[in-house]
């Protein structure tokens, strides 16, 4: 009986040791950070008034522009967003798609808040989001993005404000 218990204990210890060795040998994805600045402008927009309070608008827009990365890379980004604002302040939800010169992309679903001047002109936004996909070298990407946006007052004839933004992408890629 004691010999049998000894073998059971040895078997359990062996299984634990083998399990630890196997888990330790699996390469783990390492977290990386990609910081960049972006400039974009509104290429399409449709805003609809809501009759509950003065200045309440719900709308959709598309923004496009350039992204300049800390590592010197360039990309083109397109933001498809919806907004719910009262006198310029309110909430945003969007999809941010960035395409690099090699054709690789990453896509982020974001939500945030927009601030406005006392005159009701959007002036800044704070946005966070989750990475929902990627292609090329970003295939299998996971992570988050934070964004701080400053908006320039719109010029006559523009569909909306131009935006200057700082982005930080914290991500992991599957091991190869």
Short mmCIF file of the C-alpha atoms (twelve columns), coordinates in Angstrom:
data_MODEL
# 
_entry.id   MODEL 
# 
loop_
_atom_site.group_PDB 
_atom_site.id 
_atom_site.type_symbol 
_atom_site.label_atom_id 
_atom_site.label_alt_id 
_atom_site.label_comp_id 
_atom_site.label_asym_id 
_atom_site.label_seq_id 
_atom_site.Cartn_x 
_atom_site.Cartn_y 
_atom_site.Cartn_z 
_atom_site.pdbx_PDB_model_num 
ATOM 1   C CA . UNK A 1   0.000   0.000  0.000   1 
ATOM 2   C CA . UNK A 2   2.843   2.400  0.896   1 
ATOM 3   C CA . UNK A 3   4.638   1.529  -2.352  1 
ATOM 4   C CA . UNK A 4   1.451   2.258  -4.304  1 
ATOM 5   C CA . UNK A 5   1.089   5.687  -2.640  1 
ATOM 6   C CA . UNK A 6   4.730   6.396  -3.397  1 
ATOM 7   C CA . UNK A 7   4.231   5.633  -7.085  1 
ATOM 8   C CA . UNK A 8   1.082   7.824  -7.174  1 
ATOM 9   C CA . UNK A 9   2.986   10.707 -5.565  1 
ATOM 10  C CA . UNK A 10  5.878   10.253 -8.004  1 
ATOM 11  C CA . UNK A 11  3.443   10.180 -10.940 1 
ATOM 12  C CA . UNK A 12  1.743   13.397 -9.806  1 
ATOM 13  C CA . UNK A 13  5.067   15.177 -9.264  1 
ATOM 14  C CA . UNK A 14  6.263   14.001 -12.704 1 
ATOM 15  C CA . UNK A 15  3.120   15.317 -14.397 1 
ATOM 16  C CA . UNK A 16  3.488   18.703 -12.678 1 
ATOM 17  C CA . UNK A 17  7.186   18.989 -13.632 1 
ATOM 18  C CA . UNK A 18  6.509   18.019 -17.271 1 
ATOM 19  C CA . UNK A 19  3.612   20.514 -17.414 1 
ATOM 20  C CA . UNK A 20  5.786   23.331 -16.091 1 
ATOM 21  C CA . UNK A 21  8.522   22.504 -18.607 1 
ATOM 22  C CA . UNK A 22  6.051   22.493 -21.512 1 
ATOM 23  C CA . UNK A 23  4.419   25.764 -20.481 1 
ATOM 24  C CA . UNK A 24  7.812   27.386 -20.005 1 
ATOM 25  C CA . UNK A 25  8.901   26.398 -23.506 1 
ATOM 26  C CA . UNK A 26  5.921   28.023 -25.271 1 
ATOM 27  C CA . UNK A 27  7.074   31.388 -26.648 1 
ATOM 28  C CA . UNK A 28  4.931   34.154 -25.180 1 
ATOM 29  C CA . UNK A 29  3.818   37.190 -27.150 1 
ATOM 30  C CA . UNK A 30  5.575   40.314 -25.899 1 
ATOM 31  C CA . UNK A 31  3.687   43.543 -25.462 1 
ATOM 32  C CA . UNK A 32  4.813   46.418 -27.647 1 
ATOM 33  C CA . UNK A 33  3.874   50.072 -27.881 1 
ATOM 34  C CA . UNK A 34  3.513   51.995 -31.114 1 
ATOM 35  C CA . UNK A 35  3.171   55.776 -30.736 1 
ATOM 36  C CA . UNK A 36  2.159   58.040 -33.581 1 
ATOM 37  C CA . UNK A 37  0.681   61.385 -34.501 1 
ATOM 38  C CA . UNK A 38  -2.088  61.819 -37.004 1 
ATOM 39  C CA . UNK A 39  -3.691  64.635 -38.939 1 
ATOM 40  C CA . UNK A 40  -7.075  64.205 -40.592 1 
ATOM 41  C CA . UNK A 41  -10.005 66.075 -42.046 1 
ATOM 42  C CA . UNK A 42  -13.672 65.290 -42.644 1 
ATOM 43  C CA . UNK A 43  -14.336 63.838 -46.119 1 
ATOM 44  C CA . UNK A 44  -18.023 62.985 -45.586 1 
ATOM 45  C CA . UNK A 45  -20.535 64.075 -42.949 1 
ATOM 46  C CA . UNK A 46  -24.221 63.998 -42.243 1 
ATOM 47  C CA . UNK A 47  -25.662 65.579 -39.088 1 
ATOM 48  C CA . UNK A 48  -29.269 65.313 -37.951 1 
ATOM 49  C CA . UNK A 49  -30.885 67.641 -35.396 1 
ATOM 50  C CA . UNK A 50  -32.720 66.147 -32.430 1 
ATOM 51  C CA . UNK A 51  -35.645 68.299 -31.261 1 
ATOM 52  C CA . UNK A 52  -35.267 67.694 -27.509 1 
ATOM 53  C CA . UNK A 53  -32.809 70.511 -26.633 1 
ATOM 54  C CA . UNK A 54  -31.139 73.328 -28.552 1 
ATOM 55  C CA . UNK A 55  -27.955 72.254 -30.342 1 
ATOM 56  C CA . UNK A 56  -28.517 68.477 -30.066 1 
ATOM 57  C CA . UNK A 57  -27.120 66.670 -33.117 1 
ATOM 58  C CA . UNK A 58  -26.599 63.019 -34.019 1 
ATOM 59  C CA . UNK A 59  -24.435 62.301 -37.012 1 
ATOM 60  C CA . UNK A 60  -21.977 60.201 -38.908 1 
ATOM 61  C CA . UNK A 61  -18.759 61.219 -40.582 1 
ATOM 62  C CA . UNK A 62  -15.663 59.895 -42.278 1 
ATOM 63  C CA . UNK A 63  -12.249 61.377 -41.549 1 
ATOM 64  C CA . UNK A 64  -9.086  60.604 -43.509 1 
ATOM 65  C CA . UNK A 65  -5.489  61.587 -43.098 1 
ATOM 66  C CA . UNK A 66  -1.861  60.695 -42.513 1 
ATOM 67  C CA . UNK A 67  -0.268  58.905 -39.547 1 
ATOM 68  C CA . UNK A 68  3.392   59.519 -38.701 1 
ATOM 69  C CA . UNK A 69  4.922   56.855 -36.443 1 
ATOM 70  C CA . UNK A 70  7.790   57.288 -33.965 1 
ATOM 71  C CA . UNK A 71  9.828   54.724 -35.900 1 
ATOM 72  C CA . UNK A 72  9.613   56.854 -39.065 1 
ATOM 73  C CA . UNK A 73  6.909   54.840 -40.825 1 
ATOM 74  C CA . UNK A 74  3.980   56.510 -42.528 1 
ATOM 75  C CA . UNK A 75  0.426   55.307 -42.824 1 
ATOM 76  C CA . UNK A 76  -2.951  56.429 -44.080 1 
ATOM 77  C CA . UNK A 77  -5.899  56.248 -41.732 1 
ATOM 78  C CA . UNK A 78  -9.640  56.363 -42.148 1 
ATOM 79  C CA . UNK A 79  -12.026 56.943 -39.253 1 
ATOM 80  C CA . UNK A 80  -15.715 56.134 -39.640 1 
ATOM 81  C CA . UNK A 81  -17.511 57.633 -36.666 1 
ATOM 82  C CA . UNK A 82  -20.841 58.430 -35.123 1 
ATOM 83  C CA . UNK A 83  -21.406 61.320 -32.745 1 
ATOM 84  C CA . UNK A 84  -24.095 62.407 -30.311 1 
ATOM 85  C CA . UNK A 85  -23.416 65.997 -29.241 1 
ATOM 86  C CA . UNK A 86  -25.169 68.923 -27.624 1 
ATOM 87  C CA . UNK A 87  -23.611 72.262 -28.579 1 
ATOM 88  C CA . UNK A 88  -20.501 70.408 -29.756 1 
ATOM 89  C CA . UNK A 89  -19.869 68.325 -26.611 1 
ATOM 90  C CA . UNK A 90  -20.833 64.683 -26.254 1 
ATOM 91  C CA . UNK A 91  -19.844 61.168 -27.221 1 
ATOM 92  C CA . UNK A 92  -18.116 59.524 -30.177 1 
ATOM 93  C CA . UNK A 93  -17.855 55.950 -31.387 1 
ATOM 94  C CA . UNK A 94  -15.718 54.968 -34.339 1 
ATOM 95  C CA . UNK A 95  -13.665 52.461 -36.264 1 
ATOM 96  C CA . UNK A 96  -10.077 53.531 -36.941 1 
ATOM 97  C CA . UNK A 97  -8.329  51.738 -39.819 1 
ATOM 98  C CA . UNK A 98  -4.635  52.414 -40.438 1 
ATOM 99  C CA . UNK A 99  -2.932  51.179 -43.617 1 
ATOM 100 C CA . UNK A 100 0.866   51.105 -43.900 1 
ATOM 101 C CA . UNK A 101 2.921   51.454 -47.075 1 
ATOM 102 C CA . UNK A 102 3.468   47.654 -47.129 1 
ATOM 103 C CA . UNK A 103 -0.334  47.118 -47.127 1 
ATOM 104 C CA . UNK A 104 -0.508  45.895 -43.502 1 
ATOM 105 C CA . UNK A 105 -3.417  47.240 -41.458 1 
ATOM 106 C CA . UNK A 106 -4.757  47.400 -37.939 1 
ATOM 107 C CA . UNK A 107 -8.343  48.223 -36.980 1 
ATOM 108 C CA . UNK A 108 -9.484  49.712 -33.662 1 
ATOM 109 C CA . UNK A 109 -13.036 50.138 -32.323 1 
ATOM 110 C CA . UNK A 110 -13.040 53.321 -30.219 1 
ATOM 111 C CA . UNK A 111 -15.299 55.268 -27.887 1 
ATOM 112 C CA . UNK A 112 -14.736 58.662 -26.387 1 
ATOM 113 C CA . UNK A 113 -15.891 62.093 -25.407 1 
ATOM 114 C CA . UNK A 114 -15.627 65.371 -27.242 1 
ATOM 115 C CA . UNK A 115 -15.276 68.807 -25.641 1 
ATOM 116 C CA . UNK A 116 -16.495 72.073 -27.131 1 
ATOM 117 C CA . UNK A 117 -15.902 75.794 -26.782 1 
ATOM 118 C CA . UNK A 118 -18.612 77.949 -25.165 1 
ATOM 119 C CA . UNK A 119 -19.678 78.780 -28.743 1 
ATOM 120 C CA . UNK A 120 -20.419 75.084 -29.394 1 
ATOM 121 C CA . UNK A 121 -17.394 74.338 -31.601 1 
ATOM 122 C CA . UNK A 122 -15.747 70.947 -31.018 1 
ATOM 123 C CA . UNK A 123 -12.258 71.567 -29.615 1 
ATOM 124 C CA . UNK A 124 -10.786 68.342 -28.192 1 
ATOM 125 C CA . UNK A 125 -11.507 64.659 -27.637 1 
ATOM 126 C CA . UNK A 126 -10.288 61.821 -25.417 1 
ATOM 127 C CA . UNK A 127 -10.702 58.384 -26.976 1 
ATOM 128 C CA . UNK A 128 -9.894  54.790 -26.030 1 
ATOM 129 C CA . UNK A 129 -10.402 51.610 -27.984 1 
ATOM 130 C CA . UNK A 130 -9.791  47.921 -28.469 1 
ATOM 131 C CA . UNK A 131 -7.937  46.499 -31.450 1 
ATOM 132 C CA . UNK A 132 -10.381 44.309 -33.399 1 
ATOM 133 C CA . UNK A 133 -8.180  43.056 -36.227 1 
ATOM 134 C CA . UNK A 134 -5.218  43.381 -38.491 1 
ATOM 135 C CA . UNK A 135 -3.704  42.161 -41.740 1 
ATOM 136 C CA . UNK A 136 -0.199  41.504 -43.033 1 
ATOM 137 C CA . UNK A 137 2.386   41.878 -40.278 1 
ATOM 138 C CA . UNK A 138 -0.462  42.800 -37.899 1 
ATOM 139 C CA . UNK A 139 -2.380  39.539 -38.454 1 
ATOM 140 C CA . UNK A 140 -3.633  38.328 -35.063 1 
ATOM 141 C CA . UNK A 141 -2.928  41.646 -33.293 1 
ATOM 142 C CA . UNK A 142 -4.560  42.222 -29.883 1 
ATOM 143 C CA . UNK A 143 -4.478  45.268 -27.637 1 
ATOM 144 C CA . UNK A 144 -5.734  48.777 -26.987 1 
ATOM 145 C CA . UNK A 145 -5.309  52.341 -28.220 1 
ATOM 146 C CA . UNK A 146 -5.567  55.686 -26.435 1 
ATOM 147 C CA . UNK A 147 -5.962  58.950 -28.320 1 
ATOM 148 C CA . UNK A 148 -5.803  62.624 -27.409 1 
ATOM 149 C CA . UNK A 149 -7.248  64.950 -30.078 1 
ATOM 150 C CA . UNK A 150 -7.051  68.701 -30.629 1 
ATOM 151 C CA . UNK A 151 -9.381  70.145 -33.257 1 
ATOM 152 C CA . UNK A 152 -8.825  73.239 -35.341 1 
ATOM 153 C CA . UNK A 153 -11.785 75.566 -35.896 1 
ATOM 154 C CA . UNK A 154 -13.449 74.767 -39.237 1 
ATOM 155 C CA . UNK A 155 -12.796 77.076 -42.132 1 
ATOM 156 C CA . UNK A 156 -15.552 78.284 -44.394 1 
ATOM 157 C CA . UNK A 157 -16.801 75.498 -46.674 1 
ATOM 158 C CA . UNK A 158 -15.257 72.648 -44.654 1 
ATOM 159 C CA . UNK A 159 -17.432 69.723 -43.583 1 
ATOM 160 C CA . UNK A 160 -15.919 69.726 -40.083 1 
ATOM 161 C CA . UNK A 161 -12.825 70.434 -38.045 1 
ATOM 162 C CA . UNK A 162 -9.373  69.238 -38.958 1 
ATOM 163 C CA . UNK A 163 -7.903  67.135 -36.150 1 
ATOM 164 C CA . UNK A 164 -4.394  66.698 -34.777 1 
ATOM 165 C CA . UNK A 165 -4.073  63.632 -32.581 1 
ATOM 166 C CA . UNK A 166 -1.564  61.666 -30.533 1 
ATOM 167 C CA . UNK A 167 -2.066  57.894 -30.396 1 
ATOM 168 C CA . UNK A 168 -0.552  55.136 -28.304 1 
ATOM 169 C CA . UNK A 169 -1.156  51.561 -29.441 1 
ATOM 170 C CA . UNK A 170 -0.325  48.890 -26.823 1 
ATOM 171 C CA . UNK A 171 -0.408  45.509 -28.554 1 
ATOM 172 C CA . UNK A 172 0.773   41.940 -28.818 1 
ATOM 173 C CA . UNK A 173 1.220   39.800 -31.908 1 
ATOM 174 C CA . UNK A 174 1.043   36.013 -31.959 1 
ATOM 175 C CA . UNK A 175 4.419   34.320 -31.754 1 
ATOM 176 C CA . UNK A 176 5.715   32.985 -35.043 1 
# 
